[in-house]
Amino acid sequence: MTKPEERTRAVTETRLFLETLHGSQDEIMWGLVRSVALQLLRHYPLDLDLAASAEALPEIWATPPSEQAHCLCRCTGDG
């Protein structure tokens, strides 16, 4: 089970990782990129987590698109 601290660290470290990739002038070592990406994704929040955060803090988070579609299906009776 992912702890809140692990989830927060995953988000902040992923941002740093993406900023580092974007700013790099070096040739990228794809094996290392895949390894770091897998490590970051281990505790990265799922859409379910983001939806719960959006419900609790709508001024900070939005409902993820897949959750919006799911809500639409439930609301219209299509799902």
C-alpha positions in Angstrom: 0.0 0.0 0.0 1.4 3.4 -1.0 1.7 5.9 1.9 0.8 9.6 1.3 4.5 10.5 1.7 5.5 8.0 -1.0 2.8 9.3 -3.3 3.8 13.0 -2.8 7.5 12.1 -3.3 6.6 10.3 -6.5 4.8 13.4 -7.9 7.6 15.8 -6.9 10.4 13.5 -8.1 8.6 12.8 -11.4 8.4 16.5 -12.0 12.1 16.8 -11.3 12.9 13.9 -13.6 10.9 15.4 -16.5 12.5 18.8 -16.0 15.9 17.1 -16.0 15.1 15.2 -19.3 13.7 18.4 -20.9 16.8 20.4 -20.0 19.4 17.8 -20.9 21.7 18.3 -23.8 23.3 14.9 -23.3 22.4 11.8 -25.3 19.7 10.0 -23.4 20.4 6.5 -22.0 17.0 4.9 -22.5 17.7 1.9 -20.1 18.3 4.4 -17.3 15.2 6.4 -18.3 13.0 3.3 -18.2 14.5 2.3 -14.8 13.9 5.7 -13.3 10.4 5.9 -14.8 9.4 2.5 -13.3 10.7 3.5 -9.9 8.7 6.8 -10.0 5.5 5.0 -11.2 5.6 2.6 -8.3 4.0 5.1 -6.0 2.6 7.5 -8.6 -1.1 8.3 -7.9 -3.7 6.4 -9.8 -6.8 8.1 -11.3 -8.8 6.9 -8.3 -6.3 8.7 -6.0 -6.6 11.9 -8.1 -10.4 11.7 -8.1 -10.4 11.5 -4.3 -8.1 14.4 -4.1 -10.2 16.4 -6.5 -13.3 15.7 -4.4 -11.5 16.9 -1.2 -9.6 19.8 -2.8 -11.4 20.9 -6.0 -9.6 24.3 -6.0 -6.3 22.4 -6.3 -7.1 19.1 -8.3 -9.4 18.3 -11.2 -11.1 15.0 -11.7 -9.0 12.9 -14.0 -10.5 12.4 -17.5 -11.1 8.6 -17.1 -13.0 9.3 -13.8 -15.0 12.0 -15.6 -16.0 9.6 -18.3 -16.9 7.0 -15.6 -19.1 9.6 -13.8 -20.8 10.5 -17.0 -21.7 6.9 -17.6 -23.1 6.5 -14.1 -25.0 9.7 -14.3 -26.6 9.0 -17.7 -27.2 5.3 -17.0 -24.8 4.2 -19.8 -22.4 2.5 -17.5 
